[in-house]
Amino acid sequence: MFLRIKNILTAAEVARLGQLSRELRFVDGRLSNPANQTKDNLQADPADAKSAESAQIVQAALVRSREFVDFTMPKRIAAPLLCRYEPGMKYGAHADSAMLPLVGGRLRSDISCTVFVSDPASYEGGELAVSVGNQTVAFKGSPGDAIVYPSTTLHEVVPVRAGQRLVSITFIESLIVDQHQRSQVYELNEIAAIEGLKMNWESRVRLDVVRQNLMRMWSTT
């Protein structure tokens, strides 16, 4: 299940991320995953203070987005990381690591998120290609847009042919591990939000009971 969120970043936030990307240090993306032979990109150096500012901008935007919170039901969110692709760079087909190191523990990656910073007209290639069954869906978002998808999905960034692709990526540990269970709760929440005021009170209460009990059954705290 995928979610595309338009304008999760404001124009000012996009501009600030672009400025930070010109000022901070980037390092070989393989430093964070040396065993992955398909990864060929640059990522912000976590030791650079401006990398922390970029992460704060994106994380604040994510948690203020009702669409994002309702869809992912986040328990923890990894610090977003700016990534840059120059001509010839790519990230071959892969599934994201199941466990990611965090200060004081580890995060289970249930959901992945890419936030687009570059104008898609400023670079050629560089689509995020996600495999869905026997099909591949390609995404190339406008500045400030986000695409959210299961971390279990096979996906890749196709080679950039010209220009520069700048994105911020992050990973979410959800309160509900199973994506099918999570999607059922999400759909019920959407029904409650859209149709709730049209229901008689008894029906609305019954729907709320089902929603809350499913959260109790399936969520981890």
N, C-alpha and C positions, 0 to 999 in steps of 0.2 A: 504494500500500500504506500502510495507516494502522496506528498503534499507539496504544492508549489505556492509560495507566499510572495505576493508582490509587495515591493517597497517595505521590507522589514527594516531596512536602514533608511534614514532620512538622507536627503541630498547633502546636508552638511556632514553627516557621518561618513558618507561615501567619499566626500572630498577630503576629510581628515585622514581616512585610511589611505587614500592615494598619496597624500603628503607624507604620512609616516612611512609608506613603502619606499619612498625616495630617500628617506633619511636613515632608516635603521639598517642593520647588517642582515644579510641573508647568507645562509650556509647550505651546503649540499643536503638535500632532503633525505638522502640515504643514511645520514648520521643518526636519525631516529629509528631507522629500521635497516641495519646493514645487511641483513640476510635477504632482503627483497631485491631481486635482480631486475624487476620490472619498473622500479621507481627512478625517474629522472626528472627532478624538479629542484627548486630552491625553496627554503622555508625560513621564516624569520628566526633569528637567533634568540632563543628564550632568555639568554643572559643580557640581552639588550633591553633597557628600560622601556624603550618605545614599543617593543613587542608586547609588553604587559599592557600598555595603553591601548594598543589595537585590540587585544583580547577583551579588555573591559568594555570597549565600545560595542563589540559584536555581542558579547554575553548579555549586556544590558538590553540590547535591542531584542534578543531572543526572548528573554523572560518577560518583557512587557507586551509581547505579542500573544494575544489570546489564542489565535489560530495555532501557533507553535505549541503553547502550553497544553491546550486541549488535545492536540493530536499526539504529542509525545508523552504526556503525563510524566514530566521529568522528575527523577529522584536526585540525580547529579548530572552536571554538564562539564565536560572537559574544557579546559581553557582553549578558546578558539585560536587558531594558528594561521597567520597569513602565509600563503604559498604563491610562488611566482613561476610561471612557465615562459621560457624564451623560445625562439624558433628552434625546432628540432626536439624540444623536450616533450615528454609524455609520462603517463603512469599506466603501465600495461594492466591487463585484466587481473583483478585480485578481489578478494573479500577482506574487509577490514579485520584487524586483530581483535580477538574476542575480549582480551583483558588488556587494559592500558594502565600504565603506572601513574599514580597521583601522589601528591604529598600526603603521607599518612595512610596510604593504602592503594587499592586498585579500583578501576572503574570497568564495569562490564559494558561493552559497546552493544547496545540493542538497536540504536538508531544513529544514522550518519546524517550530517547536514553540511551542505555547501552554500555559502553566501557569496554571490557574485559581486565583484568590485569594479572590474574593467568594463568599459562599454564594449558590447559584442562586436561592434563595427570596427573596433581598434585592433582586432587580431583575427587571423584566419585559422581554422581548425580549433583544437582545444575543447571540443564538446565533451561533456560528461555523458558517457554512454553506459546505460544500465541494462543488464539482461533481465528480461521478464519472460520466463518460459523459453520459447523458441524465438522470441523477438528481442530486439534491442531498441530502447528508447533513448534518444539523445536530447540533452538539455544544454542550452546556452542562454543564460538569463541576463536580463538588463541589470545595470548597476543597482544594488540594494535588494535584489530579489534573492530568495532562498529556495532550495530544493531539499526536501527531507525524505529519506528512504531507509529501508531496513539495512542494517550493517551486514546482514548475512548475504546480501545481494552481490552477485558478481558484477563488477563495474570497472570502468577504465576512463582515463582522460586521453583522448586521441591526440596525436602529435600536433603541436602548434606549428603552423607553416609560416606565419609572419606575425609581427607585432608581439604583444606581451599580455599574457593572461594572468590576472590577479584575482585570487579568491581567498576566502577565509573558511577553514574547515573546522568542524568540531564533532564530538560524539556524545551521545546521551545514554545514560542508564535510566531506563524507565521504571516506574512503579509497577508496571505489568510487563513481565519478561516476554510472554508469548505474543507475537505480533497479531495472531488471529483473535485472541482474547482481547487484546488492546483495541483492535479495530471494531470489535463488537461494542465495547463500552463507548468508544468514540461515536459510533453511529447512534447509539441510544442517547448520548448527550446532545447530538445534533438534532435528533427528533424532539427532545425535550425543549431545546432552545427555539426551534422553529414552530413546533406545533403545540407546545405546552400551554400557551395562553388560550388556545382554541378548545382545549380539553375541558371536560367537566372536572370538578375538584377530585372526585373519587378516582377517576382514571389517571389524573396527574399524580396523585399520591401513590397509586399502584406502580406507575412507571418509575417514580423516584425510589421506591423500595427495591425494585429489581436492579436499578443502576447502582445503588449503594451496596446492596448485597453482593453483586458481582465484583465490585471493587474490594470488598472484604475478602472474598474468596480468592481473588487472583493477584492482589497487590502484595508487594514485599516492602517491608519498612525497616 
